[in-house]
């Protein structure tokens, strides 16, 4: 059998709120930048790019976040287009991994498939590289390889994998998967050599995994094999089940490959703090920060000045519309706090004040009784949805770039410093016909509800609405 | 001798930065609201209003803050007009008190004068009332009365006054003024009955104080007696000296009146916390706050959501452009931190993102390369300075109210939802001719420096520029 080509699937689904207020329900942590300017998705992509090559990397993501993935990849000069596989609904990893694999098999007979979560962090790329090599060999022999991260400390927040008999000099069969342990157990696992953190990274032969789904989860295989392009209704029939639970815990082909690189699922601000490099006083300081007599703090600024004084073991995360200040050891409570916010219907739990769109983004600048001010930024070549408002009129001031504006019967070109008024009832749209971002200051009158009384003639993707 | 009329002088000068970021160099703490909606100035005024009556209360303040005092008093339906005495420059309390007294003596032969700082807090108004009565009697007998606050605890942050022999059954002569003591001393003063906090509240007969200035500070009296309306040049000759130092420490007419009401100079966030009422977990929570597992915290929000989790003894003060997070026991460091900010030329140390003007206020909403967005709110009947820009053009969108706009040769009335473009070089001004606040969204192009390239034909007070 000839050597199979290696392909990589990045799982970019899931909506995390554990890093609130940086991550929001509509803006999960894979799209956030924990350090520097790259998002976790961008970092994950760059990490594997030179190994697999752009043409062999696909991304599985929920439909509603497809444009966001596109945006992040464009920022690092990757234009995936068809390589982004959109799930009509959010399901768990088992359907996502199989869906991505089946898409691949519609183009090739077989391949070695690597699966990487988009929202984890990894350091020591040499060790990462050699792990991929070793996983490659195991997968060739029809093993389903899961990366077992050698514990850095007795973490109680992760699931563990117990390795069994040696398969070769650097991998074990899998005895069992273990839920998050208590501290005593975690210390025990540390002391033994065959317990590993479950990193959620997998490698397997496509043909192998199809066989395993046939045996252990035929209903998923049946549904996903059905149609070429999934619709919401079909996808909704899929069970919400993880790959570990559906396959790994049941298969006799499982292998755990111990890896020693630095890894974190950055599932809390504490774990973000633990992973990131510190300055002299053991603080992580990101943004416009002035720190006095403070130590062991994670201070993540946004656009405002943050002054901290006399703090220890505190996490501060600032955003445009919400700020979190938490004892860093209690940062795992954030999840439940955000759930409370959702129950209260607080917008701060759902979206940012900055809202990304397929065509660019907008920022809510100000709202007052009867009017609302937004800054709208449209990417070159992009256009907003064609729409009209029953009760809302709008002023647009072109503060940067050149716009083509449909306003009722008229279509006009508006240059920088120009302005246009959109009366109620007028069908309207703005398009960036320049080659630089188009900036618009919009003042809305009347109905200031976000989506209130909008009649869309096309959606944000330029498709005619049904 | 017939009973003299009582008059009150509120000292509203001084630029405090110890309550940064709420207070700024250009926005001292007397203009801030520590709790509820009233500023300290408004609270101070209301506290004495029913006792002295509006016609017998004057306010001494620096020229640049005269409009701000007016604004705060208008908000509580007081229109002082001539009763606001503007110092051309900031000097210390000795010149301010004498200047206010001389203004008074230009209208009456003599009076009983009470002096109250605008930026302190007081509780227990009955006790405050009776203290005024007692001070009144002492002042009638030519004493210069200073209120001595009975220490609530061994505070090391205040100056103390040592009482001497009894003048009557409720007041002492003054042995000496004592600088901020160490903890041991402070405890000693607590245990004795004749040591008091120096509250900076005074009462005296106008004629008495003039005599005392003749004796102890004739140069101040001479300069201030010179001209009816002070100019900057004359005022700059005055020494920067406190009333305590110039008069109280030297005079033989001094008396200290022990008072038992709750008082604080709110000179640090710690002292603000100590003074304000607490909720069940001993937190002070102001604004849109969600507090979990937190105690002994002062959380002061602005317009954003603040979530605190697992905090103890922390002060959080949020504003539009800066946030402070400090261990509450170290909050006295804020002063030095703000001084550093000033040295770095940080705007956050000088002004707020919301800038008050004689005609209303504006908020900086957004700034980007080449343009700047402001929200301008003009009070009914007010107008901005008549001006023109060499290199800046502006769009104005009238988002609320009705504006009269001078734009080059034209004068136009612009109603709500209307817009007007001000080209470079055009002399322009906007005036609120309605009886509700006028809201304008301004987009500036070209020079986006705050006061860059403005040519003012009139100043903010509508006076022709020299």
Interface residues (C-beta under 8 A of the other chain):
Chain A: X21 X290 X292 X293 X304 X305 X306 X307 X308 X309 X310 X311 X314 X316 X318 X320 X321 X322 X323 X324 X325 X326 X327 X329 X330 X331 X333 X334 X337 X340 X341 X346 X348 X363 X365 X366 X368 X369 X370 X371 X373 X375 X393 X395 X397 X399 X400 X416 X417 X419 X421 X439 X441 X443 X445
Chain B: X21 X290 X292 X293 X304 X305 X306 X307 X308 X309 X310 X311 X314 X316 X318 X320 X321 X322 X323 X324 X325 X326 X327 X329 X330 X331 X333 X334 X337 X340 X341 X346 X348 X363 X365 X366 X368 X369 X370 X371 X373 X375 X393 X395 X397 X399 X400 X416 X417 X419 X421 X439 X441 X443 X445
